[in-house]
Amino acid sequence: MFEINVTDIEGFKLGHASDFEAGTGCTVVICEEGASAGVEVRGGAPGTRETDLLNPMEMVEKIHGVVLSGGSAFGLDASSGVMEYLEEHNIGFDVGITKVPIVCQAVLFDLTCGNPKIRPNKEMGYLACKNSELYSDNINGNIGCGTGATIGKFLGAEKSMKGGFGSYAIQVGNLKIGAIVGVNCLGDIIDPNTNKIIAGALKEDNSGFIDTEETMISLYDKKNNVFKGNTTIGTILTNANLTKAQANKIASMAHNGFGRTMRPAHTMFDGDTIFTMSTNKIDADINVVGLLSARVMEKAILNGVKSATSAYGYKSYNDISLK
């Protein structure tokens, strides 16, 4: 088993578009041949598009793109640009008179960064697709859907930290599997190897972290308004041969990566959502694909936070030096 670039998984194209002044952006994954897909939504405040189609009982077997964007519900407009791009390239579900691109999406809340009146729109979604034509880099942090992402928001923006876009991929024999994610959670980020908080809600004097879970427990009888704009969204990409039902199971298992690295995860104030996309090129044990999905998602989340740079008044992992 060895690390690869997520763009080394054949059949997928990855593209980003960012508005650094406004503090928002979007990330697009395109599969021109169509990918078997699934989804698992575990947060209590999701913003999504076309997730019903991923139910194994529904007719459509493959999708052609996934969009991860900022902008909260406003950002769902980015898919319109992806639809336009794919239609121009004759990519989609053939309905006889035309081909309809099947594009799924999840959004995160980043309106507290930059200019809240500027959000991912049709033009930004189209630009992300154009950028995917040449993109082969491995950039993490303040890019795409992670441009305005923040973490550790229980005490408000003043003690929150910068989140970001993360990616990580591995290869085992012929099996390739990777994860992309926009890290924008209410809770703290945990290093599973040490079980210590590495980023999150800061203490008043910035000398350490409050430990969001313990603080929430101590305030169990208080009905605090902790909606500070959250949600972590991601996608598993693989060349494993998966049915729609299996793709949904992989998305479910990948949420273990959220649970290992974010505490708490899946709150009523997070809209945590993971998609799966598979190109169905090789046979693999679904249990192995599932456990590796959790592992690459875990690594992607850590990469997103560790690669983020300070912006919009939020300190980053690299600016917090704690003993």
N, C-alpha and C positions, 0 to 999 in steps of 0.2 A: 504494500500500500504506500502510495506517495502522493504528495500534493501537486495539483495542476491548477491552471488558471480556469476559472469558471467558463470562460469563452472557448476553452479547448473541448467542450462537450459539443460534438458535431450535431448540427440540425437546429441550433439556437443562435440567435443574434441578440446581443445586449446593447442597449443604448440609453444614454442619459441626456436630460436637458435641465439646466439650472438657471435660476434668476438669483444671483448672489446678493444683489441689492435688495430685492424683495424678501429674500430668505425662504425660498421655496423651490420645488423642482419635481421632476417625475423620472421614473425608470421604466423602461419597456423591455420585455422579452418577447421576441417574435419566433414562431416556428412555422415556416412557410409550408411545410408538408402537413402540418397539423399534428398536435400532440394529444395523447390521452391525458386526461386531467382530472384532478380532484381538489377538494378544498375542505378545510376545517376551520370554523369560526368559534373561538372559545371566549372572546372578550364580550363584555356586556354592552359595548357602545360601538358596533362596527359600522363602517360605511363601505358598501360593496356594490358590484355590478355583475350581473349574469351568473351568480353563484348557483341559482336553481338549476341551470342547465347541467351542472356537474353531478347532479343526483344520478346514480346508475340507472334509475327507471326512466330517465328522460331520453329523447331520441338522439340528439346530437352526440356523436362519439368523440369528436376531437375539437380542440380550440386552436386558435392561431396566434393569440397574444395574451399576455398578462401585463397590466399596468399597475405599478405601485407609485402613488403620488402623495404629495402634500396637499394643502388647501382645504382639509376637511371635506364635507359633502360638496363644496364648490368644485373641488378638484376632480370630481367624476367626469367633468367636461373634457378632460384630457383624452379619454377613450374615443371621442369623436374624431380627433386628429389621427389616431391610430387606425380607426375604421377607414378613413379617407385614404391613408397611405396604402393599406392592404388592398383596398378595392382597386386603386390605381395599378397595383402589381398583380391583379387577377388572383388574389389569394382569398379563399373563403369557402363556405359551405355552398355547394352548387344547388340553387333552387330553380334552375332552368333558364330563367331570363337574366340572371346575374349570379354572382357569387357573394354571399353575405359573410363577412369576416366575423368570427366568434371571438370576442375580446372580453376578458374578465378583468376586474379591477378591485383594488382595495385602497383606501385613503387613510392618511394619518393627519392629526391636528398639528399644524405648525404656524397658526395665525398669530402667535405671540412674537414671532420673529419678523424683522424687517417691516414690510408694508403689508398689513392684513387685507388690503383691498386688491392685491395682486395675487392670483392663484394659478395653478396649472390649468391651462385651457386647451382648446382644440389646436392652436398653433404650437403650443409647447409639446403636446403629444405627438404631433406630426414631426417636429424637430427631433425629438428623441428617436423616432424611427429612422429619420435620415442619418442621425449620428450613429445608429447601429450598423450602418453599411460599412463603416471603416473601423469601428471600435474593437480593439483587441487588447486593451490595457487591463490593468488590475488595480484600479483606483478605488480606495475606500475612504470613508469619512464624509466630508462636506461636499457631496455630489448627489445629483439626482434626487430621489425621494428622501435622502438623508440631509439635504442642504439645510433645512430649518429644524431638524429633529432635536429634541431635548429629552433629558432623563432626570429621574429623581425629583418629582414635582409636588410631593406631599406638602411641603412648606411654602410652596409658591415659587415664582420665577427667580426671586432673589437668591435662593439657595439651590436652584436646579443646576444641572450641568449639560454640556453639549453632547448630544447623541450623533448618529450619522448612518450612512450606508455602509453595509458590510457584505463581504463575499468570501467564500471559501469552498474549495472543491478538491476531491481526491479521486484516484484511480486504483482499482484493485483488479488485476488481470485486465479483462476487457470492459469491466464495469466502471462507469464514470458517474459520479454523483456530486452535485454542488448545491450551494444555497446562496441566495441573495436576500438581504433584509434591510428594512429601514427601522432603526432602533429609536423608539420614541415613547418610552414606558413611564408609567407613574412611579414604579418601584426603583430599587437599586440594582446595579449590575454586580454579579457575583463571579469570581473566578472559581470554577468548580474544582480545580486542582488544589486550592488552598481553603476553599469555602469562606473566603474573605471578600468584603465589599471593596471593589476597586473604583467605583464611580456611583454617584447618586446624590441624595439630598444631603447637603452639607450642614455641619453644625454652625452655630451663630458666629463663632470665631474662625471658621474654615479650618479648624484643627483636625477634623475628621468627619465621619458620617454619622447621622443620627440613628441609622438603622431603621428604615421605614417600617418594616414589619413590626418591630418591637414598639415603635412609637404609635402605630395604629392600634396595637393591642392595648396599650396603656390608655388609649382614648376610646375604648370600645363602646362606651355609653354616650359618646358625643356624635351627633349627626353632622359631621363636618362636610362642607362643600369642597371636595377635593378634585373637582373637575378642573384640571389645569391644562387640558389638551394633551391627550395621550394616544396610544395605539402603536403596537409594533406589527409590521406587516412583512411577509416574506414569501419566497417561492423556492421549492425544491426542483432542481433540474437533473434529469437522469436519462441515460440511454437504455435503461432496463425495460423489459417487456412487461407492461402493466395494463390490466383492464381498468375501466373507470372505477369499479368498486375497489380495486387494489390501490389505485392512485389516491382515492379518498382515505384509505387506511394509512398510506404513507404520510399524507398531510397530518393525520391525527398523531402518528408516532413522532413526527418532527416537532410537535409542540413540546415534547420532552426537552428539547434544546432550549425552549423558552423557560421552562420550569427550572432548569439547572442554572440558568444565568440571570434571571430576573426575579426579584422577590419584592413584593408579591407579583405574580403574573396572573393574567386572565381576570382582573377585577371588573367590577361593574363600570369602571371609568376608563377601561382599556377596550379597544376593539380588535384584539389580537386575532389575526387571520393568516393562515398559511395555505398557499396553493401548491399543487404538484403538477409538473409537466414532464411527460416521458415520450421519447422518440421511438420506443419499442424496437430497439436494434439487437439486444442480446437478452438471453434468458438469465434470470438471477433469482435466488431465494428471496421472497418478499420480506421475510424476517430480517435478513441481512440488509436489504435496501432500507428497511424501516429504521434499524438501529443506526445505520450510517447516516441516514437523514437527520436524526437527532444530533449526531456528532458534528456534522458539517454546519448545521444551523447554529449550534453552540459556538463553534469557532467563528462563524460569520458575525454573530452578535458581538463577540469580543473584538474582532477586527474593526467593526464599525465604530465602536466606542474608543478603542485605542488609537485609531487613525484620525479621529475628529480633531479639528483645530478650533480654538476659541473664536466665537463670533456672536454678534447680536447681544453682547453683554453676558454671555454664558461661558464659564470656564470649561476647559477640556480636560480630559484624563492627563494629558502631558503637562498641564499647568498646575496640577495638584500633587504636591510632593508630601507624602505622609509617611511617618515612621511606622 
